[in-house]
Amino acid sequence: MLEQPHDLGPGTVAGVLRERPPMDRELPGFDPAAAPAAPGPLFVEWLLGALTAEVPDAQVATLSTVDADGLPDARMLVLRDVDAEGAGWLFAGDTDSPKGRQLTAHPVAALTFYWPPLGRQVRIRGSVETAAPELSAAEFLTRSPAARAAALSGPQSGPIDSTDAYGAELAAALERLAADPGLIAPGHTVYTLRALAVEFWQGDRARRHVRLRYERPSPEAAWTSGLLRP
Ligand SMILES: Cc1cc2nc3c(=O)[nH]c(=O)nc-3n(C[C@H](O)[C@H](O)[C@H](O)COP(=O)(O)O)c2cc1C
């Protein structure tokens, strides 16, 4: 607890933040009455819209997981594909990393996208499936040599002595890769977040935000949807 009354005046951090209200710009509309019966096609429409609008890194999202103590953890990662029909969101990482271990112990996650120029947020929650090793290996081979070398340099999120030491590990991994282009990083894994809830949020400058949520009790069940107070 703060002992002094907190200064929220001009020139303070709070004051600077107050001068920059989010979404204070022209934003696209969203008519939920015209939305499809399932969230997958709508997500693809919004994602492609964000890419067409040149939103930087529109394919990057926050992946949230829970650790063994039930503590949430979150980090950004790249969306690799979308199974629009099955409502599956594909991403990849190292099983031998904190997120990989968390997903092994608790195969549930949330993925959150925000496309600032469009004022659009999408929240996805569900269970996580691990791809067969052959699929993960095939996906690994589609990556650039630099990305493969990074994954081959050692377990993700392991400690390193210095950035120079890591540079040397990377260079060595690149050499190994040049000698053997078929190398696959042992822990490299493709995951699919199979959605049980997907929410589309369209921001509005005048705060008439629109929030449409899709839900299904299991991946086999039909979707229902409804509007929520933003
Ligand atoms: C823009 C961006 C894209 C990223 N893409 C990935 C990715 O596709 N896969 C991945 O494992 N980590 C990715 N990372 C790194 C993760 O944010 C994170 O640092 C790493 O996965 C280790 O997380 P962990 O310690 O929770 O396992 C990305 C980071 C940023 C900022």
The ligand as an ORCA input file, in Angstrom:
! r2SCAN-3c Opt
* xyz 0 1
  C       7.713    -11.771    -31.759
  C       8.127    -13.033    -31.045
  C       7.917    -14.264    -31.645
  C       8.285    -15.448    -30.977
  N       7.997    -16.649    -31.555
  C       8.240    -17.779    -30.863
  C       7.809    -19.055    -31.374
  O       7.180    -19.165    -32.438
  N       8.092    -20.161    -30.633
  C       8.744    -20.073    -29.443
  O       8.977    -21.130    -28.831
  N       9.149    -18.896    -28.926
  C       8.893    -17.748    -29.600
  N       9.281    -16.540    -29.081
  C      10.027    -16.515    -27.797
  C       9.045    -16.659    -26.631
  O       8.377    -15.421    -26.367
  C       9.730    -17.119    -25.346
  O      10.781    -16.246    -25.006
  C      10.315    -18.536    -25.498
  O       9.393    -19.366    -26.177
  C      10.620    -19.140    -24.122
  O       9.429    -19.201    -23.397
  P       9.275    -20.161    -22.117
  O      10.486    -19.895    -21.262
  O       7.999    -19.725    -21.451
  O       9.212    -21.574    -22.622
  C       8.914    -15.358    -29.719
  C       9.129    -14.115    -29.120
  C       8.719    -12.971    -29.771
  C       8.906    -11.623    -29.081
*
